[in-house]
Amino acid sequence: MLRNRRSHTRRGIAALSFAVSAAVAAAVAGGVLGLLGSFVDADVRTVIATLGALCAVALGGVGWFGRGPQILQCDSETPMRWVNTSPLRWGLPTGALLGIGATTRIGFWSWFLIPAAAFLLGSPVIGAMVFAAYGATRGLAGAVLFAISLIEYRRGRDFNEEALWLVHRQPAARLLSAGQLVVVGATALFAVGL
């Protein structure tokens, strides 16, 4: 019983450090992108936003009706050797990598909306807030999954059942992501006056 309590405490520390690290790393990435965008003329950013919005609508439409093109990504996992270290040694770097997103497998074209928005808004503060919202959401997902695993453990059930339930919902998530691309792209086109 004591061993299980220690295990849950370690997992809780890892989940919390993961969530905080994901949000902080994403905020830094967004701030840098916003700063870089501030050096680009507003008219140039508007043209880039228009082209990006057209691409988003096209990718979302193709994704809605089919598989679409292969996602541009690193397609890598965080190192497994981190899992067997202390909760902070796992949670902090893993959260940072997943909070940034580009350094790991992302799974959906809609992820590109986050760094594009941070850059195109041309403000380090707003860019940091946009990207931090993504990082916090991704980081808190780990904390939520941890809470679910505790509840299921106390009920005497295996958490793998819930994890498999999530994996089997991936086609629905892809459709939702494709729809988001179309809506965000169309909204951006409307905003820039096309």
MARLOLO-65994 format. One record per residue (C-alpha): residue in three letters; residue number from 0; x, y, z. Coordinates in steps of 0.5 Angstrom, whole numbers. Example, Ala and Ser with C-alpha at 12.3 -4.5 7.8 and 13.67 -1.06 7.14 Angstrom:
<site code="ALA" pos="0" u="25" v="-9" w="16"/>
<site code="SER" pos="1" u="27" v="-2" w="14"/>
This chain:
<site code="MET" pos="0" u="0" v="0" w="0"/>
<site code="LEU" pos="1" u="6" v="5" w="2"/>
<site code="ARG" pos="2" u="9" v="3" w="-5"/>
<site code="ASN" pos="3" u="3" v="5" w="-9"/>
<site code="ARG" pos="4" u="2" v="11" w="-5"/>
<site code="ARG" pos="5" u="9" v="13" w="-7"/>
<site code="SER" pos="6" u="8" v="11" w="-14"/>
<site code="HIS" pos="7" u="2" v="16" w="-14"/>
<site code="THR" pos="8" u="6" v="21" w="-11"/>
<site code="ARG" pos="9" u="12" v="21" w="-16"/>
<site code="ARG" pos="10" u="7" v="21" w="-22"/>
<site code="GLY" pos="11" u="3" v="27" w="-19"/>
<site code="ILE" pos="12" u="10" v="31" w="-18"/>
<site code="ALA" pos="13" u="11" v="29" w="-26"/>
<site code="ALA" pos="14" u="5" v="31" w="-28"/>
<site code="LEU" pos="15" u="5" v="37" w="-25"/>
<site code="SER" pos="16" u="12" v="39" w="-27"/>
<site code="PHE" pos="17" u="10" v="36" w="-34"/>
<site code="ALA" pos="18" u="4" v="41" w="-34"/>
<site code="VAL" pos="19" u="8" v="47" w="-32"/>
<site code="SER" pos="20" u="14" v="46" w="-36"/>
<site code="ALA" pos="21" u="10" v="45" w="-42"/>
<site code="ALA" pos="22" u="6" v="52" w="-41"/>
<site code="VAL" pos="23" u="13" v="56" w="-40"/>
<site code="ALA" pos="24" u="17" v="53" w="-46"/>
<site code="ALA" pos="25" u="11" v="54" w="-50"/>
<site code="ALA" pos="26" u="11" v="61" w="-48"/>
<site code="VAL" pos="27" u="18" v="62" w="-49"/>
<site code="ALA" pos="28" u="17" v="59" w="-56"/>
<site code="GLY" pos="29" u="11" v="64" w="-57"/>
<site code="GLY" pos="30" u="15" v="70" w="-55"/>
<site code="VAL" pos="31" u="21" v="69" w="-59"/>
<site code="LEU" pos="32" u="16" v="68" w="-65"/>
<site code="GLY" pos="33" u="12" v="74" w="-64"/>
<site code="LEU" pos="34" u="19" v="78" w="-63"/>
<site code="LEU" pos="35" u="21" v="75" w="-70"/>
<site code="GLY" pos="36" u="14" v="77" w="-73"/>
<site code="SER" pos="37" u="15" v="84" w="-70"/>
<site code="PHE" pos="38" u="21" v="85" w="-75"/>
<site code="VAL" pos="39" u="17" v="84" w="-81"/>
<site code="ASP" pos="40" u="12" v="89" w="-84"/>
<site code="ALA" pos="41" u="5" v="89" w="-82"/>
<site code="ASP" pos="42" u="3" v="88" w="-90"/>
<site code="VAL" pos="43" u="8" v="83" w="-91"/>
<site code="ARG" pos="44" u="5" v="79" w="-85"/>
<site code="THR" pos="45" u="-2" v="80" w="-88"/>
<site code="VAL" pos="46" u="0" v="77" w="-95"/>
<site code="ILE" pos="47" u="3" v="71" w="-91"/>
<site code="ALA" pos="48" u="-3" v="70" w="-87"/>
<site code="THR" pos="49" u="-7" v="70" w="-93"/>
<site code="LEU" pos="50" u="-3" v="65" w="-96"/>
<site code="GLY" pos="51" u="-3" v="61" w="-90"/>
<site code="ALA" pos="52" u="-11" v="61" w="-89"/>
<site code="LEU" pos="53" u="-11" v="59" w="-96"/>
<site code="CYS" pos="54" u="-7" v="53" w="-95"/>
<site code="ALA" pos="55" u="-11" v="52" w="-88"/>
<site code="VAL" pos="56" u="-17" v="51" w="-92"/>
<site code="ALA" pos="57" u="-14" v="47" w="-97"/>
<site code="LEU" pos="58" u="-11" v="42" w="-92"/>
<site code="GLY" pos="59" u="-17" v="42" w="-88"/>
<site code="GLY" pos="60" u="-22" v="41" w="-94"/>
<site code="VAL" pos="61" u="-17" v="35" w="-96"/>
<site code="GLY" pos="62" u="-17" v="32" w="-89"/>
<site code="TRP" pos="63" u="-24" v="32" w="-88"/>
<site code="PHE" pos="64" u="-25" v="28" w="-94"/>
<site code="GLY" pos="65" u="-19" v="24" w="-94"/>
<site code="ARG" pos="66" u="-13" v="23" w="-91"/>
<site code="GLY" pos="67" u="-9" v="29" w="-94"/>
<site code="PRO" pos="68" u="-2" v="30" w="-95"/>
<site code="GLN" pos="69" u="4" v="27" w="-90"/>
<site code="ILE" pos="70" u="5" v="32" w="-84"/>
<site code="LEU" pos="71" u="11" v="36" w="-84"/>
<site code="GLN" pos="72" u="14" v="34" w="-77"/>
<site code="CYS" pos="73" u="20" v="31" w="-73"/>
<site code="ASP" pos="74" u="16" v="25" w="-72"/>
<site code="SER" pos="75" u="20" v="23" w="-66"/>
<site code="GLU" pos="76" u="18" v="21" w="-58"/>
<site code="THR" pos="77" u="21" v="24" w="-52"/>
<site code="PRO" pos="78" u="27" v="19" w="-50"/>
<site code="MET" pos="79" u="25" v="13" w="-46"/>
<site code="ARG" pos="80" u="31" v="13" w="-41"/>
<site code="TRP" pos="81" u="27" v="20" w="-38"/>
<site code="VAL" pos="82" u="22" v="16" w="-36"/>
<site code="ASN" pos="83" u="26" v="12" w="-31"/>
<site code="THR" pos="84" u="29" v="18" w="-27"/>
<site code="SER" pos="85" u="26" v="22" w="-22"/>
<site code="PRO" pos="86" u="19" v="26" w="-23"/>
<site code="LEU" pos="87" u="22" v="32" w="-24"/>
<site code="ARG" pos="88" u="28" v="30" w="-29"/>
<site code="TRP" pos="89" u="22" v="26" w="-33"/>
<site code="GLY" pos="90" u="17" v="32" w="-32"/>
<site code="LEU" pos="91" u="21" v="38" w="-34"/>
<site code="PRO" pos="92" u="24" v="36" w="-40"/>
<site code="THR" pos="93" u="18" v="32" w="-43"/>
<site code="GLY" pos="94" u="13" v="38" w="-42"/>
<site code="ALA" pos="95" u="18" v="43" w="-45"/>
<site code="LEU" pos="96" u="19" v="38" w="-51"/>
<site code="LEU" pos="97" u="11" v="37" w="-52"/>
<site code="GLY" pos="98" u="9" v="44" w="-50"/>
<site code="ILE" pos="99" u="13" v="47" w="-56"/>
<site code="GLY" pos="100" u="10" v="41" w="-60"/>
<site code="ALA" pos="101" u="15" v="42" w="-66"/>
<site code="THR" pos="102" u="20" v="37" w="-63"/>
<site code="THR" pos="103" u="16" v="31" w="-62"/>
<site code="ARG" pos="104" u="10" v="28" w="-66"/>
<site code="ILE" pos="105" u="4" v="33" w="-67"/>
<site code="GLY" pos="106" u="-1" v="29" w="-71"/>
<site code="PHE" pos="107" u="-5" v="34" w="-74"/>
<site code="TRP" pos="108" u="-4" v="40" w="-79"/>
<site code="SER" pos="109" u="-8" v="45" w="-74"/>
<site code="TRP" pos="110" u="-2" v="45" w="-70"/>
<site code="PHE" pos="111" u="1" v="50" w="-75"/>
<site code="LEU" pos="112" u="-4" v="55" w="-73"/>
<site code="ILE" pos="113" u="-1" v="56" w="-66"/>
<site code="PRO" pos="114" u="6" v="58" w="-69"/>
<site code="ALA" pos="115" u="4" v="62" w="-75"/>
<site code="ALA" pos="116" u="-1" v="66" w="-70"/>
<site code="ALA" pos="117" u="5" v="67" w="-65"/>
<site code="PHE" pos="118" u="9" v="70" w="-71"/>
<site code="LEU" pos="119" u="4" v="73" w="-75"/>
<site code="LEU" pos="120" u="1" v="77" w="-69"/>
<site code="GLY" pos="121" u="8" v="81" w="-69"/>
<site code="SER" pos="122" u="8" v="81" w="-61"/>
<site code="PRO" pos="123" u="12" v="78" w="-56"/>
<site code="VAL" pos="124" u="7" v="78" w="-51"/>
<site code="ILE" pos="125" u="1" v="76" w="-55"/>
<site code="GLY" pos="126" u="5" v="71" w="-58"/>
<site code="ALA" pos="127" u="7" v="68" w="-52"/>
<site code="MET" pos="128" u="0" v="68" w="-49"/>
<site code="VAL" pos="129" u="-2" v="64" w="-56"/>
<site code="PHE" pos="130" u="3" v="59" w="-55"/>
<site code="ALA" pos="131" u="2" v="58" w="-48"/>
<site code="ALA" pos="132" u="-5" v="57" w="-48"/>
<site code="TYR" pos="133" u="-3" v="51" w="-53"/>
<site code="GLY" pos="134" u="3" v="49" w="-48"/>
<site code="ALA" pos="135" u="-2" v="49" w="-42"/>
<site code="THR" pos="136" u="-7" v="45" w="-46"/>
<site code="ARG" pos="137" u="-2" v="40" w="-48"/>
<site code="GLY" pos="138" u="1" v="40" w="-41"/>
<site code="LEU" pos="139" u="-6" v="39" w="-37"/>
<site code="ALA" pos="140" u="-8" v="33" w="-41"/>
<site code="GLY" pos="141" u="-2" v="29" w="-38"/>
<site code="ALA" pos="142" u="-5" v="32" w="-31"/>
<site code="VAL" pos="143" u="-12" v="30" w="-33"/>
<site code="LEU" pos="144" u="-10" v="23" w="-35"/>
<site code="PHE" pos="145" u="-6" v="22" w="-29"/>
<site code="ALA" pos="146" u="-12" v="24" w="-25"/>
<site code="ILE" pos="147" u="-16" v="19" w="-29"/>
<site code="SER" pos="148" u="-11" v="13" w="-27"/>
<site code="LEU" pos="149" u="-11" v="14" w="-20"/>
<site code="ILE" pos="150" u="-19" v="14" w="-20"/>
<site code="GLU" pos="151" u="-19" v="8" w="-24"/>
<site code="TYR" pos="152" u="-13" v="5" w="-20"/>
<site code="ARG" pos="153" u="-18" v="6" w="-14"/>
<site code="ARG" pos="154" u="-24" v="2" w="-17"/>
<site code="GLY" pos="155" u="-19" v="-4" w="-19"/>
<site code="ARG" pos="156" u="-19" v="-2" w="-26"/>
<site code="ASP" pos="157" u="-13" v="-2" w="-31"/>
<site code="PHE" pos="158" u="-12" v="5" w="-34"/>
<site code="ASN" pos="159" u="-10" v="2" w="-41"/>
<site code="GLU" pos="160" u="-18" v="1" w="-42"/>
<site code="GLU" pos="161" u="-19" v="8" w="-42"/>
<site code="ALA" pos="162" u="-12" v="10" w="-46"/>
<site code="LEU" pos="163" u="-14" v="5" w="-51"/>
<site code="TRP" pos="164" u="-21" v="8" w="-52"/>
<site code="LEU" pos="165" u="-17" v="15" w="-53"/>
<site code="VAL" pos="166" u="-13" v="12" w="-58"/>
<site code="HIS" pos="167" u="-19" v="9" w="-62"/>
<site code="ARG" pos="168" u="-22" v="16" w="-62"/>
<site code="GLN" pos="169" u="-16" v="18" w="-67"/>
<site code="PRO" pos="170" u="-20" v="18" w="-73"/>
<site code="ALA" pos="171" u="-26" v="23" w="-70"/>
<site code="ALA" pos="172" u="-20" v="27" w="-68"/>
<site code="ARG" pos="173" u="-17" v="28" w="-75"/>
<site code="LEU" pos="174" u="-24" v="30" w="-77"/>
<site code="LEU" pos="175" u="-25" v="35" w="-72"/>
<site code="SER" pos="176" u="-18" v="38" w="-73"/>
<site code="ALA" pos="177" u="-19" v="38" w="-81"/>
<site code="GLY" pos="178" u="-26" v="42" w="-79"/>
<site code="GLN" pos="179" u="-22" v="47" w="-75"/>
<site code="LEU" pos="180" u="-17" v="48" w="-80"/>
<site code="VAL" pos="181" u="-23" v="50" w="-85"/>
<site code="VAL" pos="182" u="-26" v="55" w="-80"/>
<site code="VAL" pos="183" u="-20" v="58" w="-78"/>
<site code="GLY" pos="184" u="-17" v="59" w="-85"/>
<site code="ALA" pos="185" u="-24" v="62" w="-87"/>
<site code="THR" pos="186" u="-24" v="66" w="-81"/>
<site code="ALA" pos="187" u="-17" v="69" w="-83"/>
<site code="LEU" pos="188" u="-19" v="70" w="-90"/>
<site code="PHE" pos="189" u="-25" v="74" w="-88"/>
<site code="ALA" pos="190" u="-21" v="78" w="-83"/>
<site code="VAL" pos="191" u="-16" v="80" w="-88"/>
<site code="GLY" pos="192" u="-21" v="82" w="-93"/>
<site code="LEU" pos="193" u="-22" v="77" w="-98"/>
